């Protein structure tokens, strides 16, 4: 009798694990592309050569899978995005500079804020809480980054643009 109960308990655990694995596989199939895009923007790597972004995504998804059964109604995409941002924040301060990606002109903190705020649509308050910064600081970082991205690039040693002085040429 006891052996039979233990066998049923093992089978029930196995069915539950299989269900979690199928749910996670479906989540990854739907979300991995968007998360990889966010990771590629964070690492400022070109989309066709992004080993750091893929490594970052793999680690974030592994952590999300490890906590999958504890999510209990929490959005798994938000959890994976938070893990991705946290892992990037922990590793980015080690002088990783962009390698030609669209956001390579920005520093790591600016890239993180721009990707979360503009790329992922995370609210200022949530971004601030995730990064441990005041909301005003997140707002300033985002504004500075957008200004840097939208202003024309200046070459080193180039004179500032001439201004109209009213004097004849």
C-alpha positions as CSV (number, residue, x, y, z in Angstrom):
1,X,0.0,0.0,0.0
2,X,2.7,2.4,1.0
3,X,4.7,1.6,-2.2
4,X,1.7,2.3,-4.3
5,X,1.1,5.7,-2.7
6,X,4.7,6.6,-3.2
7,X,4.5,5.6,-6.9
8,X,1.4,7.7,-7.4
9,X,3.1,10.6,-5.7
10,X,6.1,10.3,-8.0
11,X,3.9,10.1,-11.1
12,X,1.9,13.1,-10.0
13,X,5.2,15.1,-9.5
14,X,6.4,14.0,-12.9
15,X,3.1,15.1,-14.6
16,X,3.4,18.5,-12.9
17,X,7.1,18.8,-14.0
18,X,6.1,17.9,-17.6
19,X,3.3,20.5,-17.5
20,X,5.7,23.2,-16.3
21,X,8.2,22.3,-19.0
22,X,5.6,22.5,-21.7
23,X,4.3,25.8,-20.4
24,X,7.8,27.2,-20.2
25,X,8.6,26.0,-23.8
26,X,5.5,27.7,-25.0
27,X,6.5,30.9,-23.2
28,X,10.0,30.8,-24.7
29,X,8.6,30.2,-28.2
30,X,6.5,33.3,-27.9
31,X,8.8,35.6,-26.0
32,X,12.4,34.7,-26.9
33,X,12.5,36.8,-30.1
34,X,11.4,40.0,-28.3
35,X,13.7,39.3,-25.3
36,X,16.6,38.7,-27.6
37,X,16.0,42.0,-29.4
38,X,16.0,43.8,-26.0
39,X,19.2,42.0,-25.0
40,X,20.8,42.9,-28.3
41,X,19.9,46.6,-27.8
42,X,21.3,46.4,-24.3
43,X,24.6,45.0,-25.3
44,X,24.8,47.3,-28.3
45,X,25.8,44.4,-30.6
46,X,24.8,44.1,-34.2
47,X,21.7,41.8,-34.6
48,X,23.6,39.3,-36.7
49,X,26.6,39.0,-34.3
50,X,25.3,39.1,-30.7
51,X,27.0,36.5,-28.5
52,X,26.8,38.6,-25.3
53,X,23.1,39.2,-25.9
54,X,22.4,35.5,-26.4
55,X,24.4,34.6,-23.3
56,X,22.5,37.3,-21.3
57,X,19.2,35.9,-22.6
58,X,20.1,32.3,-21.8
59,X,21.0,33.2,-18.2
60,X,17.8,35.2,-17.7
61,X,15.6,32.5,-19.1
62,X,17.4,29.9,-17.0
63,X,16.6,31.9,-13.9
64,X,13.0,32.4,-15.0
65,X,12.6,28.6,-15.5
66,X,14.1,28.0,-12.1
67,X,11.4,30.1,-10.5
68,X,8.6,29.1,-12.9
69,X,6.5,27.2,-10.4
70,X,6.7,30.1,-7.9
71,X,5.4,32.8,-10.4
72,X,1.8,32.2,-9.3
73,X,-0.1,34.6,-11.6
74,X,2.9,36.9,-12.2
75,X,3.6,37.7,-15.8
76,X,6.5,35.5,-16.9
77,X,7.6,38.0,-19.5
78,X,7.9,40.7,-16.9
79,X,10.0,38.4,-14.7
80,X,12.3,37.4,-17.6
81,X,12.7,41.1,-18.6
82,X,13.5,42.0,-15.0
83,X,16.1,39.3,-14.8
84,X,17.5,40.4,-18.2
85,X,17.8,44.0,-17.0
86,X,19.3,43.0,-13.6
87,X,21.9,40.7,-15.2
88,X,22.8,43.4,-17.7
89,X,23.1,46.0,-14.9
90,X,25.4,43.7,-12.9
91,X,27.7,43.0,-15.8
92,X,27.5,46.2,-17.8
93,X,29.5,48.4,-15.4
94,X,32.6,46.4,-16.4
95,X,33.5,48.7,-19.3
96,X,31.5,46.9,-21.9
97,X,31.2,49.3,-24.8
98,X,28.9,48.9,-27.8
99,X,30.2,47.1,-30.9
100,X,28.3,48.9,-33.6
101,X,24.7,48.3,-32.5
102,X,22.1,51.0,-32.9
103,X,22.6,52.1,-29.3
104,X,26.3,51.8,-29.2
105,X,26.8,55.6,-28.7
106,X,25.1,55.4,-25.3
107,X,26.6,54.2,-22.0
108,X,25.3,51.0,-20.4
109,X,23.0,52.8,-17.9
110,X,21.6,55.0,-20.7
111,X,21.0,51.9,-22.9
112,X,19.3,50.1,-20.0
113,X,16.9,53.0,-19.4
114,X,16.2,53.5,-23.1
115,X,15.5,49.8,-23.7
116,X,13.2,49.5,-20.7
117,X,11.4,52.8,-21.2
118,X,11.1,53.1,-24.9
119,X,11.8,49.6,-26.2
120,X,9.7,47.7,-23.7
121,X,7.3,50.4,-22.6
122,X,8.0,50.1,-18.9
123,X,6.7,53.0,-16.8
124,X,9.2,55.4,-15.3
125,X,8.2,54.3,-11.8
126,X,8.8,50.7,-12.5
127,X,12.1,51.4,-14.2
128,X,13.2,53.5,-11.3
129,X,12.2,50.7,-8.8
130,X,14.0,48.1,-10.9
131,X,17.2,50.1,-11.1
132,X,17.1,51.5,-7.6
133,X,17.1,55.1,-8.8
134,X,14.8,58.1,-8.2
135,X,12.1,58.6,-10.9
136,X,13.6,62.0,-11.7
137,X,17.0,60.4,-12.4
138,X,15.4,57.9,-14.8
139,X,13.6,60.7,-16.6
140,X,16.9,62.7,-16.9
141,X,18.9,59.7,-18.1
142,X,16.2,58.9,-20.7
143,X,16.1,62.5,-21.9
144,X,19.9,62.7,-22.2
145,X,20.0,59.4,-24.1
146,X,17.3,60.4,-26.5
147,X,19.0,63.8,-27.1
148,X,22.3,61.9,-27.8
149,X,20.6,59.6,-30.2
150,X,18.7,62.3,-32.1
151,X,21.5,64.9,-32.4
152,X,23.8,64.7,-35.4
153,X,27.1,63.0,-34.6
154,X,30.0,65.4,-34.1
155,X,33.5,64.5,-35.1
156,X,36.4,65.1,-32.7
157,X,38.2,68.3,-33.4
158,X,35.5,69.7,-35.6
159,X,34.6,73.3,-35.1
160,X,31.1,74.0,-33.9
161,X,28.6,75.0,-36.6
162,X,28.9,78.6,-37.7
163,X,26.3,81.0,-36.4
164,X,24.6,83.9,-38.2
165,X,26.2,87.1,-37.0
166,X,24.9,89.5,-39.5
167,X,28.3,90.5,-40.8
168,X,28.9,90.3,-44.5
169,X,31.0,87.4,-45.8
